[in-house]
Amino acid sequence: MTNSTTLAEFVLLGFSDVLELRASHTMLFLLIYLATLTGNLLIVTVTTFDQGLHTPMYFFLRNLSILDMCYISVTVPKACVVFLMDNGVISIAGCAAQIFLVLVFALTELLFLTVMARDRYVAICLPLHYPAIMSPRVCVQMTLASILSAVVYSGFHTGNTFRLSFCQSNVVHQFFCDIPSLLKLSCSDTFSNEIAIFVSAVVTGGSCFAFITVSYIHIFSKVLRFPVKDRGKAFSTCIPHILVMTVFVSSATAVYLKPTSSSFTIQDMITSVFYSIVPPFLNPIIYSFRNKQIMHGVKKIMRTFYLGRR
């Protein structure tokens, strides 16, 4: 890697050079980070220890929460250092690791959301076949396949990025290392990289989005035949999923499918927040804290902990 570049390190940037604003950004990111860890850790704890939540739906939700804690931990701690200490220096290896992990967790999140759409489709449209189609073995296989696919995808794009030469500025106009920002700094021909990103993003993201869309078309057509009193529960599990998916896919698309140019805008950094930080923060809120079974599990664990201490 060091042979392919004349740079020894990159420099990440914050949203502002003003000390007061940097302190505010640090506090905001830190609060979001702590809230995300707390919410997702609570979900993992409840879905692990409550035997009534050992179902495919909560299996994927538990894995999604673990993933979200890892995902946000890749970018936010370093970003807080960049904001507060005004020290954005990151080594070439550290930058490569950050890109690799962000891509792994982002794609795994997308695939998990797709698998969760399949789970909702089978549960609502094929309830009699649900135990067979979504058996524990199948759930584990889909989880491992999602992770393995993300690792291969991320490894390819990370390696393809760092084969380039970076002999211009080492200032990355972003609060974490990402491929679009690095392509703007390369003095190599990046056309093949842009084509590879575009094709893989369209194929992967488009396939997942199309699968989810078709799944929810079938789900909603089925739900509309339910009695009015039964529609609320079905919609309450589906609409949050659509909301998360829309925010995640639209923001990632805006960053990775935007034509590469030499210009840097604050809008690019803000857009990156919506696919790297917002989904892990929102998932516990819209998936679980509105879920009566999760809240019942939380109360049960808190009651057990309280009685145990007495």
Secondary structure, DSSP 8 states (H G I E B T S, - for coil): -GGG-S-SEEEE--S-S-HHHHHHHHHHHHHHHHHHHHHHHHHHHHHHH-GGG-SHHHHHHHHHHHHHHHHHHHHHHHHHHHHHH---EEEHHHHHHHHHHHHHHHHHHHHHHHHHHHHHHHHHH-GGGHHHHT-HHHHHHHHHHHHHHHHHHHHHHHHHHTTS---S--EESSSS--HHHHHTT-SS--HHHHHHHHHHHHHHHHHHHHHHHHHHHHHHHHHTTS-HHHHHHHHHHHHHHHHHHHHHHHHHHHHHSS---S---HHHHHHHHHHHTHHHHHHIIIIITT-HHHHHHHHHHHHHHHHHH-
